[in-house]
Amino acid sequence: MSSITHQELTHVIKGVHDELRKSYQLIGDFDHVWNCHLADVNIRKAYASAMIKLATEVWNDKESRIHWSYKTCIDYFLNDGIKHSLLRELKIQRKWSPSFGEDIEYLCHLSEEKNNYKNFDRKLQLLDVGSCYNPFSKFPIFECLAIDITPATKDVVQCDFLKLKVLHENDDACNHADLRILYESIDIVVFSLVLEYLPAREQRFKFCLKAWDVLRKNGLLIIITPDSKSLQHNAPMMKSWKKCLEHIGFFRFKYEKLTHLHCMAFRKTNRILDSSFCLQSLSELMFIPQDFKKYELSKTYTERAEHENLNVIQQFSVLPSDYSFENQG
């Protein structure tokens, strides 16, 4: 694929993101902005077409976000990743509270949970949000549910994750056509190049809250977000996201900065939202650099037609001869 085509595809992607953020900044109502975007089918289809071409024809597949996510899942679920993550959390807890290390109940829980997936005899349930073309379906270890507001392939379910319903065991799921997912029924949730699509921090925060709801205990949340700058350049953003996710109830398992990506994996913990933080304060932590770009209403100049010029001349010709603009207060 030529570089010109690559640039054109990237321009489509960035253009949609930019228009969403501009609309949100100027209007201030992210529900209204998002609903208008959902109603614009042509724009969403152009975005989906550009994304699948970039992902399948341009990007290096062997070093991609998909393979990073796959290898991370293997390490976590099959190669003692859960055990090491639990031990690391225990070590941190001991550091801040020495008596915590003597909590026999927690140590028993640790022993019970460390091999939770070691000998499982089923496929891992993976929810790919903003999937576009269901790339994880090629791995036999996963049973994938791929969702997107604008699917590019038939094996992706059209669904807005913000509006997806999470059912509890006693909830009535009958007579509902909308997609619904059972609470704590998913092993892996993937947000790959999707959080930066959302124009508002509140939406990104809601995504993470809902991921916690659908994940099983010790389930894995994978977040991939683009960044071609150096590791240190957007370090404050990564630190801020980590802080927010920890208060929601996630413990970071792995982080890696690739050439063009931040790749993160978080384990769902037993912790709940810290009451000392209000939800609004936490949502503010889910910022991206583009949130700080200032937009202005576009000012377009349209040249008047000849008949409009004649009309203006006639209007001024009827003014009194002693009319003065300087005397108008």
Short mmCIF file of the C-alpha atoms (twelve columns), coordinates in Angstrom:
data_MODEL
# 
_entry.id   MODEL 
# 
loop_
_atom_site.group_PDB 
_atom_site.id 
_atom_site.type_symbol 
_atom_site.label_atom_id 
_atom_site.label_alt_id 
_atom_site.label_comp_id 
_atom_site.label_asym_id 
_atom_site.label_seq_id 
_atom_site.Cartn_x 
_atom_site.Cartn_y 
_atom_site.Cartn_z 
_atom_site.pdbx_PDB_model_num 
ATOM 1   C CA . MET A 1   0.000   0.000   0.000  1 
ATOM 2   C CA . SER A 2   1.351   3.433   -0.934 1 
ATOM 3   C CA . SER A 3   2.246   6.028   1.682  1 
ATOM 4   C CA . ILE A 4   -0.369  8.341   0.181  1 
ATOM 5   C CA . THR A 5   -3.099  5.783   0.830  1 
ATOM 6   C CA . HIS A 6   -1.744  5.267   4.333  1 
ATOM 7   C CA . GLN A 7   -1.948  9.001   4.958  1 
ATOM 8   C CA . GLU A 8   -5.465  9.148   3.582  1 
ATOM 9   C CA . LEU A 9   -6.633  6.361   5.892  1 
ATOM 10  C CA . THR A 10  -4.993  7.983   8.888  1 
ATOM 11  C CA . HIS A 11  -6.594  11.296  7.936  1 
ATOM 12  C CA . VAL A 12  -10.045 9.680   8.061  1 
ATOM 13  C CA . ILE A 13  -9.392  8.229   11.531 1 
ATOM 14  C CA . LYS A 14  -7.973  11.436  12.981 1 
ATOM 15  C CA . GLY A 15  -10.688 13.498  11.345 1 
ATOM 16  C CA . VAL A 16  -13.473 11.580  13.070 1 
ATOM 17  C CA . HIS A 17  -11.707 11.782  16.444 1 
ATOM 18  C CA . ASP A 18  -11.101 15.495  15.990 1 
ATOM 19  C CA . GLU A 19  -14.699 16.273  15.049 1 
ATOM 20  C CA . LEU A 20  -16.018 14.356  18.063 1 
ATOM 21  C CA . ARG A 21  -13.738 16.225  20.472 1 
ATOM 22  C CA . LYS A 22  -14.517 19.559  18.827 1 
ATOM 23  C CA . SER A 23  -18.272 18.962  19.069 1 
ATOM 24  C CA . TYR A 24  -18.001 17.899  22.701 1 
ATOM 25  C CA . GLN A 25  -15.897 20.935  23.629 1 
ATOM 26  C CA . LEU A 26  -18.259 23.366  21.913 1 
ATOM 27  C CA . ILE A 27  -21.519 21.730  23.047 1 
ATOM 28  C CA . GLY A 28  -20.492 20.261  26.406 1 
ATOM 29  C CA . ASP A 29  -23.040 17.422  26.374 1 
ATOM 30  C CA . PHE A 30  -21.255 14.162  25.589 1 
ATOM 31  C CA . ASP A 31  -24.509 12.164  25.395 1 
ATOM 32  C CA . HIS A 32  -25.837 14.508  22.709 1 
ATOM 33  C CA . VAL A 33  -22.553 14.485  20.788 1 
ATOM 34  C CA . TRP A 34  -22.292 10.701  20.974 1 
ATOM 35  C CA . ASN A 35  -25.890 10.140  19.874 1 
ATOM 36  C CA . CYS A 36  -25.373 12.446  16.894 1 
ATOM 37  C CA . HIS A 37  -22.296 10.423  15.981 1 
ATOM 38  C CA . LEU A 38  -24.234 7.177   16.223 1 
ATOM 39  C CA . ALA A 39  -26.848 8.660   13.883 1 
ATOM 40  C CA . ASP A 40  -24.221 9.546   11.254 1 
ATOM 41  C CA . VAL A 41  -23.981 6.157   9.570  1 
ATOM 42  C CA . ASN A 42  -21.871 7.302   6.610  1 
ATOM 43  C CA . ILE A 43  -19.118 8.763   8.788  1 
ATOM 44  C CA . ARG A 44  -18.999 5.638   10.934 1 
ATOM 45  C CA . LYS A 45  -18.816 3.367   7.893  1 
ATOM 46  C CA . ALA A 46  -15.957 5.426   6.432  1 
ATOM 47  C CA . TYR A 47  -14.141 5.126   9.777  1 
ATOM 48  C CA . ALA A 48  -14.653 1.341   9.948  1 
ATOM 49  C CA . SER A 49  -13.446 0.905   6.363  1 
ATOM 50  C CA . ALA A 50  -10.308 2.946   7.034  1 
ATOM 51  C CA . MET A 51  -9.582  1.104   10.283 1 
ATOM 52  C CA . ILE A 52  -9.800  -2.406  8.859  1 
ATOM 53  C CA . LYS A 53  -7.527  -1.436  5.942  1 
ATOM 54  C CA . LEU A 54  -4.968  0.055   8.314  1 
ATOM 55  C CA . ALA A 55  -5.087  -2.923  10.663 1 
ATOM 56  C CA . THR A 56  -4.917  -5.666  8.024  1 
ATOM 57  C CA . GLU A 57  -2.892  -4.076  5.203  1 
ATOM 58  C CA . VAL A 58  -0.591  -1.491  6.762  1 
ATOM 59  C CA . TRP A 59  0.382   -2.279  10.337 1 
ATOM 60  C CA . ASN A 60  3.033   -4.890  11.152 1 
ATOM 61  C CA . ASP A 61  0.984   -7.841  12.374 1 
ATOM 62  C CA . LYS A 62  3.810   -9.699  14.126 1 
ATOM 63  C CA . GLU A 63  4.592   -6.751  16.382 1 
ATOM 64  C CA . SER A 64  1.025   -5.572  16.709 1 
ATOM 65  C CA . ARG A 65  -1.311  -4.865  19.591 1 
ATOM 66  C CA . ILE A 66  -3.104  -8.157  18.817 1 
ATOM 67  C CA . HIS A 67  -0.045  -10.353 19.340 1 
ATOM 68  C CA . TRP A 68  1.005   -8.357  22.418 1 
ATOM 69  C CA . SER A 69  -2.438  -8.948  23.907 1 
ATOM 70  C CA . TYR A 70  -2.372  -12.657 23.027 1 
ATOM 71  C CA . LYS A 71  1.067   -13.238 24.574 1 
ATOM 72  C CA . THR A 72  0.036   -11.299 27.682 1 
ATOM 73  C CA . CYS A 73  -3.027  -13.514 28.113 1 
ATOM 74  C CA . ILE A 74  -0.886  -16.653 27.771 1 
ATOM 75  C CA . ASP A 75  1.581   -15.376 30.367 1 
ATOM 76  C CA . TYR A 76  -1.188  -14.371 32.730 1 
ATOM 77  C CA . PHE A 77  -3.541  -17.347 32.535 1 
ATOM 78  C CA . LEU A 78  -1.180  -20.217 31.682 1 
ATOM 79  C CA . ASN A 79  2.288   -19.232 32.920 1 
ATOM 80  C CA . ASP A 80  1.676   -18.339 36.568 1 
ATOM 81  C CA . GLY A 81  0.920   -14.696 35.812 1 
ATOM 82  C CA . ILE A 82  -2.017  -14.656 38.215 1 
ATOM 83  C CA . LYS A 83  0.127   -16.085 41.023 1 
ATOM 84  C CA . HIS A 84  2.902   -13.553 40.488 1 
ATOM 85  C CA . SER A 85  0.388   -10.708 40.329 1 
ATOM 86  C CA . LEU A 86  -1.266  -11.771 43.581 1 
ATOM 87  C CA . LEU A 87  2.106   -12.120 45.316 1 
ATOM 88  C CA . ARG A 88  3.137   -8.682  44.082 1 
ATOM 89  C CA . GLU A 89  -0.081  -7.183  45.409 1 
ATOM 90  C CA . LEU A 90  0.527   -8.899  48.748 1 
ATOM 91  C CA . LYS A 91  4.061   -7.462  48.871 1 
ATOM 92  C CA . ILE A 92  2.758   -3.955  48.244 1 
ATOM 93  C CA . GLN A 93  0.050   -4.362  50.874 1 
ATOM 94  C CA . ARG A 94  2.656   -5.505  53.418 1 
ATOM 95  C CA . LYS A 95  4.742   -2.432  52.645 1 
ATOM 96  C CA . TRP A 96  1.915   -0.078  53.534 1 
ATOM 97  C CA . SER A 97  0.408   -2.227  56.275 1 
ATOM 98  C CA . PRO A 98  2.876   -4.683  57.915 1 
ATOM 99  C CA . SER A 99  0.096   -6.464  59.788 1 
ATOM 100 C CA . PHE A 100 -1.576  -7.256  56.484 1 
ATOM 101 C CA . GLY A 101 1.035   -9.970  55.902 1 
ATOM 102 C CA . GLU A 102 -0.330  -11.855 58.880 1 
ATOM 103 C CA . ASP A 103 -3.864  -11.981 57.493 1 
ATOM 104 C CA . ILE A 104 -4.353  -15.748 57.338 1 
ATOM 105 C CA . GLU A 105 -7.665  -15.465 55.511 1 
ATOM 106 C CA . TYR A 106 -6.065  -13.508 52.677 1 
ATOM 107 C CA . LEU A 107 -3.137  -15.929 52.426 1 
ATOM 108 C CA . CYS A 108 -5.595  -18.799 52.093 1 
ATOM 109 C CA . HIS A 109 -7.387  -16.859 49.399 1 
ATOM 110 C CA . LEU A 110 -4.046  -16.324 47.660 1 
ATOM 111 C CA . SER A 111 -3.272  -20.036 47.739 1 
ATOM 112 C CA . GLU A 112 -6.714  -20.868 46.385 1 
ATOM 113 C CA . GLU A 113 -6.691  -18.329 43.585 1 
ATOM 114 C CA . LYS A 114 -3.152  -18.634 42.269 1 
ATOM 115 C CA . ASN A 115 -4.038  -21.765 40.251 1 
ATOM 116 C CA . ASN A 116 -7.534  -20.655 39.342 1 
ATOM 117 C CA . TYR A 117 -6.901  -20.985 35.594 1 
ATOM 118 C CA . LYS A 118 -4.020  -23.449 35.645 1 
ATOM 119 C CA . ASN A 119 -6.023  -26.508 34.675 1 
ATOM 120 C CA . PHE A 120 -9.112  -24.989 33.138 1 
ATOM 121 C CA . ASP A 121 -10.765 -27.104 30.440 1 
ATOM 122 C CA . ARG A 122 -12.569 -24.405 28.488 1 
ATOM 123 C CA . LYS A 123 -11.800 -21.518 26.200 1 
ATOM 124 C CA . LEU A 124 -11.154 -18.104 27.684 1 
ATOM 125 C CA . GLN A 125 -14.134 -15.805 27.283 1 
ATOM 126 C CA . LEU A 126 -12.847 -12.653 25.560 1 
ATOM 127 C CA . LEU A 127 -14.875 -9.493  24.999 1 
ATOM 128 C CA . ASP A 128 -13.288 -7.291  22.332 1 
ATOM 129 C CA . VAL A 129 -14.813 -3.796  22.533 1 
ATOM 130 C CA . GLY A 130 -14.515 -1.628  19.440 1 
ATOM 131 C CA . SER A 131 -13.323 -4.703  17.604 1 
ATOM 132 C CA . CYS A 132 -14.053 -3.685  14.004 1 
ATOM 133 C CA . TYR A 133 -13.065 -7.067  12.477 1 
ATOM 134 C CA . ASN A 134 -12.700 -9.604  15.337 1 
ATOM 135 C CA . PRO A 135 -8.910  -10.158 15.134 1 
ATOM 136 C CA . PHE A 136 -8.737  -12.435 18.210 1 
ATOM 137 C CA . SER A 137 -10.941 -15.089 16.594 1 
ATOM 138 C CA . LYS A 138 -7.838  -16.625 14.957 1 
ATOM 139 C CA . PHE A 139 -6.555  -17.825 18.344 1 
ATOM 140 C CA . PRO A 140 -8.138  -21.187 19.388 1 
ATOM 141 C CA . ILE A 141 -7.699  -20.439 23.082 1 
ATOM 142 C CA . PHE A 142 -10.348 -17.692 22.975 1 
ATOM 143 C CA . GLU A 143 -14.097 -17.733 22.640 1 
ATOM 144 C CA . CYS A 144 -14.630 -14.226 21.329 1 
ATOM 145 C CA . LEU A 145 -17.499 -11.818 21.544 1 
ATOM 146 C CA . ALA A 146 -16.504 -8.895  19.330 1 
ATOM 147 C CA . ILE A 147 -18.643 -5.746  19.451 1 
ATOM 148 C CA . ASP A 148 -18.461 -2.401  17.682 1 
ATOM 149 C CA . ILE A 149 -20.795 0.499   16.911 1 
ATOM 150 C CA . THR A 150 -19.940 -0.053  13.220 1 
ATOM 151 C CA . PRO A 151 -18.788 -3.616  12.481 1 
ATOM 152 C CA . ALA A 152 -16.547 -4.093  9.458  1 
ATOM 153 C CA . THR A 153 -17.158 -7.863  9.299  1 
ATOM 154 C CA . LYS A 154 -20.198 -10.073 9.855  1 
ATOM 155 C CA . ASP A 155 -18.775 -11.822 12.927 1 
ATOM 156 C CA . VAL A 156 -18.763 -8.553  14.901 1 
ATOM 157 C CA . VAL A 157 -21.931 -7.670  16.816 1 
ATOM 158 C CA . GLN A 158 -23.207 -4.120  16.462 1 
ATOM 159 C CA . CYS A 159 -23.348 -2.742  19.984 1 
ATOM 160 C CA . ASP A 160 -22.559 0.451   21.875 1 
ATOM 161 C CA . PHE A 161 -20.621 -0.617  24.970 1 
ATOM 162 C CA . LEU A 162 -21.767 2.507   26.808 1 
ATOM 163 C CA . LYS A 163 -25.347 1.268   26.510 1 
ATOM 164 C CA . LEU A 164 -24.681 -2.440  26.963 1 
ATOM 165 C CA . LYS A 165 -26.696 -3.944  29.830 1 
ATOM 166 C CA . VAL A 166 -24.951 -5.983  32.522 1 
ATOM 167 C CA . LEU A 167 -27.269 -8.610  33.985 1 
ATOM 168 C CA . HIS A 168 -27.122 -10.102 37.447 1 
ATOM 169 C CA . GLU A 169 -28.261 -13.662 38.060 1 
ATOM 170 C CA . ASN A 170 -31.709 -12.663 39.279 1 
ATOM 171 C CA . ASP A 171 -32.380 -10.162 36.483 1 
ATOM 172 C CA . ASP A 172 -34.987 -10.985 33.867 1 
ATOM 173 C CA . ALA A 173 -33.262 -11.255 30.491 1 
ATOM 174 C CA . CYS A 174 -36.382 -12.244 28.559 1 
ATOM 175 C CA . ASN A 175 -38.056 -10.152 25.913 1 
ATOM 176 C CA . HIS A 176 -35.005 -7.998  25.287 1 
ATOM 177 C CA . ALA A 177 -33.460 -7.761  21.834 1 
ATOM 178 C CA . ASP A 178 -30.446 -5.756  22.963 1 
ATOM 179 C CA . LEU A 179 -27.157 -7.501  23.732 1 
ATOM 180 C CA . ARG A 180 -26.694 -8.172  27.430 1 
ATOM 181 C CA . ILE A 181 -23.802 -9.713  29.333 1 
ATOM 182 C CA . LEU A 182 -23.941 -11.479 32.676 1 
ATOM 183 C CA . TYR A 183 -22.133 -9.871  35.590 1 
ATOM 184 C CA . GLU A 184 -18.662 -11.385 36.194 1 
ATOM 185 C CA . SER A 185 -18.865 -13.759 33.215 1 
ATOM 186 C CA . ILE A 186 -15.901 -12.627 31.082 1 
ATOM 187 C CA . ASP A 187 -12.228 -13.604 31.466 1 
ATOM 188 C CA . ILE A 188 -10.721 -10.869 29.289 1 
ATOM 189 C CA . VAL A 189 -11.922 -7.438  28.181 1 
ATOM 190 C CA . VAL A 190 -9.924  -5.707  25.450 1 
ATOM 191 C CA . PHE A 191 -9.977  -1.959  24.794 1 
ATOM 192 C CA . SER A 192 -7.688  -1.719  21.790 1 
ATOM 193 C CA . LEU A 193 -7.502  1.755   20.231 1 
ATOM 194 C CA . VAL A 194 -10.960 2.555   21.570 1 
ATOM 195 C CA . LEU A 195 -10.678 4.816   24.630 1 
ATOM 196 C CA . GLU A 196 -9.163  7.662   22.596 1 
ATOM 197 C CA . TYR A 197 -12.133 7.388   20.200 1 
ATOM 198 C CA . LEU A 198 -14.397 8.623   22.989 1 
ATOM 199 C CA . PRO A 199 -14.542 12.440  23.195 1 
ATOM 200 C CA . ALA A 200 -15.177 12.696  26.952 1 
ATOM 201 C CA . ARG A 201 -13.280 11.503  30.007 1 
ATOM 202 C CA . GLU A 202 -16.584 10.473  31.583 1 
ATOM 203 C CA . GLN A 203 -17.162 8.019   28.742 1 
ATOM 204 C CA . ARG A 204 -13.713 6.460   29.123 1 
ATOM 205 C CA . PHE A 205 -14.341 6.134   32.840 1 
ATOM 206 C CA . LYS A 206 -17.708 4.439   32.230 1 
ATOM 207 C CA . PHE A 207 -15.995 1.989   29.884 1 
ATOM 208 C CA . CYS A 208 -13.593 0.960   32.657 1 
ATOM 209 C CA . LEU A 209 -16.350 0.682   35.256 1 
ATOM 210 C CA . LYS A 210 -18.355 -1.584  32.981 1 
ATOM 211 C CA . ALA A 211 -15.276 -3.687  32.240 1 
ATOM 212 C CA . TRP A 212 -14.914 -4.313  35.996 1 
ATOM 213 C CA . ASP A 213 -18.571 -5.388  36.164 1 
ATOM 214 C CA . VAL A 214 -18.359 -7.993  33.394 1 
ATOM 215 C CA . LEU A 215 -14.946 -9.421  34.326 1 
ATOM 216 C CA . ARG A 216 -14.637 -12.477 36.531 1 
ATOM 217 C CA . LYS A 217 -12.577 -12.233 39.700 1 
ATOM 218 C CA . ASN A 218 -8.927  -12.009 38.617 1 
ATOM 219 C CA . GLY A 219 -10.047 -11.394 35.043 1 
ATOM 220 C CA . LEU A 220 -7.826  -9.310  32.786 1 
ATOM 221 C CA . LEU A 221 -8.459  -5.861  31.288 1 
ATOM 222 C CA . ILE A 222 -6.195  -5.044  28.345 1 
ATOM 223 C CA . ILE A 223 -5.880  -1.432  27.198 1 
ATOM 224 C CA . ILE A 224 -3.985  -0.390  24.073 1 
ATOM 225 C CA . THR A 225 -3.711  3.305   23.237 1 
ATOM 226 C CA . PRO A 226 -1.637  5.006   20.521 1 
ATOM 227 C CA . ASP A 227 1.394   7.183   21.230 1 
ATOM 228 C CA . SER A 228 4.352   7.646   18.878 1 
ATOM 229 C CA . LYS A 229 6.263   9.880   21.281 1 
ATOM 230 C CA . SER A 230 8.909   8.834   23.795 1 
ATOM 231 C CA . LEU A 231 8.174   6.807   26.907 1 
ATOM 232 C CA . GLN A 232 8.487   9.846   29.170 1 
ATOM 233 C CA . HIS A 233 6.456   12.279  27.068 1 
ATOM 234 C CA . ASN A 234 3.000   11.085  28.165 1 
ATOM 235 C CA . ALA A 235 4.080   9.397   31.397 1 
ATOM 236 C CA . PRO A 236 1.730   11.655  33.448 1 
ATOM 237 C CA . MET A 237 -1.227  10.333  31.458 1 
ATOM 238 C CA . MET A 238 -0.245  6.716   32.099 1 
ATOM 239 C CA . LYS A 239 0.226   7.452   35.796 1 
ATOM 240 C CA . SER A 240 -3.171  9.141   35.913 1 
ATOM 241 C CA . TRP A 241 -4.928  6.224   34.211 1 
ATOM 242 C CA . LYS A 242 -3.258  3.755   36.566 1 
ATOM 243 C CA . LYS A 243 -4.432  5.741   39.592 1 
ATOM 244 C CA . CYS A 244 -8.001  5.827   38.303 1 
ATOM 245 C CA . LEU A 245 -8.073  2.115   37.504 1 
ATOM 246 C CA . GLU A 246 -6.669  1.203   40.916 1 
ATOM 247 C CA . HIS A 247 -9.533  3.061   42.621 1 
ATOM 248 C CA . ILE A 248 -12.046 1.293   40.398 1 
ATOM 249 C CA . GLY A 249 -10.605 -2.058  41.440 1 
ATOM 250 C CA . PHE A 250 -7.783  -2.998  39.073 1 
ATOM 251 C CA . PHE A 251 -4.173  -3.962  39.771 1 
ATOM 252 C CA . ARG A 252 -1.648  -3.490  36.976 1 
ATOM 253 C CA . PHE A 253 -0.155  -6.755  35.748 1 
ATOM 254 C CA . LYS A 254 1.926   -5.538  32.814 1 
ATOM 255 C CA . TYR A 255 2.888   -2.344  31.006 1 
ATOM 256 C CA . GLU A 256 5.004   -1.916  27.896 1 
ATOM 257 C CA . LYS A 257 5.699   1.057   25.637 1 
ATOM 258 C CA . LEU A 258 6.005   -0.036  22.027 1 
ATOM 259 C CA . THR A 259 7.094   2.259   19.208 1 
ATOM 260 C CA . HIS A 260 3.616   3.600   18.564 1 
ATOM 261 C CA . LEU A 261 1.586   2.193   21.448 1 
ATOM 262 C CA . HIS A 262 1.077   2.056   25.202 1 
ATOM 263 C CA . CYS A 263 0.131   -1.544  26.109 1 
ATOM 264 C CA . MET A 264 -1.370  -2.241  29.536 1 
ATOM 265 C CA . ALA A 265 -2.941  -5.195  31.314 1 
ATOM 266 C CA . PHE A 266 -4.813  -4.957  34.643 1 
ATOM 267 C CA . ARG A 267 -6.103  -7.714  36.934 1 
ATOM 268 C CA . LYS A 268 -9.539  -7.305  38.473 1 
ATOM 269 C CA . THR A 269 -9.185  -7.243  42.253 1 
ATOM 270 C CA . ASN A 270 -11.627 -7.467  45.166 1 
ATOM 271 C CA . ARG A 271 -11.254 -3.783  45.895 1 
ATOM 272 C CA . ILE A 272 -14.151 -1.389  45.417 1 
ATOM 273 C CA . LEU A 273 -14.328 2.330   44.692 1 
ATOM 274 C CA . ASP A 274 -12.657 4.405   47.392 1 
ATOM 275 C CA . SER A 275 -15.363 6.501   49.043 1 
ATOM 276 C CA . SER A 276 -12.909 9.383   49.446 1 
ATOM 277 C CA . PHE A 277 -13.003 9.899   45.672 1 
ATOM 278 C CA . CYS A 278 -16.148 11.057  43.946 1 
ATOM 279 C CA . LEU A 279 -16.860 9.588   40.524 1 
ATOM 280 C CA . GLN A 280 -16.398 12.943  38.822 1 
ATOM 281 C CA . SER A 281 -12.915 13.339  40.308 1 
ATOM 282 C CA . LEU A 282 -11.951 9.859   39.169 1 
ATOM 283 C CA . SER A 283 -13.276 10.392  35.658 1 
ATOM 284 C CA . GLU A 284 -11.058 13.481  35.320 1 
ATOM 285 C CA . LEU A 285 -8.046  11.179  35.575 1 
ATOM 286 C CA . MET A 286 -8.934  9.487   32.268 1 
ATOM 287 C CA . PHE A 287 -7.592  12.288  30.090 1 
ATOM 288 C CA . ILE A 288 -5.726  12.132  26.791 1 
ATOM 289 C CA . PRO A 289 -3.458  14.888  25.366 1 
ATOM 290 C CA . GLN A 290 -6.061  15.807  22.742 1 
ATOM 291 C CA . ASP A 291 -8.489  16.843  25.491 1 
ATOM 292 C CA . PHE A 292 -6.447  20.001  26.004 1 
ATOM 293 C CA . LYS A 293 -6.686  21.166  22.406 1 
ATOM 294 C CA . LYS A 294 -8.819  24.306  22.126 1 
ATOM 295 C CA . TYR A 295 -11.372 24.504  19.362 1 
ATOM 296 C CA . GLU A 296 -13.138 27.554  17.969 1 
ATOM 297 C CA . LEU A 297 -16.259 27.904  15.893 1 
ATOM 298 C CA . SER A 298 -15.215 27.866  12.257 1 
ATOM 299 C CA . LYS A 299 -15.537 31.247  10.591 1 
ATOM 300 C CA . THR A 300 -16.149 30.830  6.904  1 
ATOM 301 C CA . TYR A 301 -16.373 33.768  4.506  1 
ATOM 302 C CA . THR A 302 -18.766 33.399  1.585  1 
ATOM 303 C CA . GLU A 303 -18.586 35.943  -1.201 1 
ATOM 304 C CA . ARG A 304 -21.919 37.713  -1.834 1 
ATOM 305 C CA . ALA A 305 -23.694 37.210  -5.136 1 
ATOM 306 C CA . GLU A 306 -24.164 40.177  -7.482 1 
ATOM 307 C CA . HIS A 307 -27.865 40.601  -6.652 1 
ATOM 308 C CA . GLU A 308 -26.965 40.701  -2.941 1 
ATOM 309 C CA . ASN A 309 -24.430 43.492  -3.606 1 
ATOM 310 C CA . LEU A 310 -27.080 45.503  -5.496 1 
ATOM 311 C CA . ASN A 311 -29.493 45.020  -2.600 1 
ATOM 312 C CA . VAL A 312 -26.945 46.390  -0.117 1 
ATOM 313 C CA . ILE A 313 -26.287 49.435  -2.372 1 
ATOM 314 C CA . GLN A 314 -30.014 50.150  -2.601 1 
ATOM 315 C CA . GLN A 315 -30.441 49.945  1.181  1 
ATOM 316 C CA . PHE A 316 -27.666 52.491  1.751  1 
ATOM 317 C CA . SER A 317 -28.966 54.774  -1.047 1 
ATOM 318 C CA . VAL A 318 -32.176 55.514  0.881  1 
ATOM 319 C CA . LEU A 319 -30.330 56.794  3.973  1 
ATOM 320 C CA . PRO A 320 -30.661 60.539  4.670  1 
ATOM 321 C CA . SER A 321 -27.826 62.677  3.284  1 
ATOM 322 C CA . ASP A 322 -26.853 63.852  6.776  1 
ATOM 323 C CA . TYR A 323 -26.726 60.262  8.203  1 
ATOM 324 C CA . SER A 324 -23.511 59.610  10.079 1 
ATOM 325 C CA . PHE A 325 -22.360 56.260  11.481 1 
ATOM 326 C CA . GLU A 326 -20.219 58.129  13.978 1 
ATOM 327 C CA . ASN A 327 -23.346 59.646  15.578 1 
ATOM 328 C CA . GLN A 328 -24.983 56.284  16.256 1 
ATOM 329 C CA . GLY A 329 -24.717 55.334  19.906 1 
# 
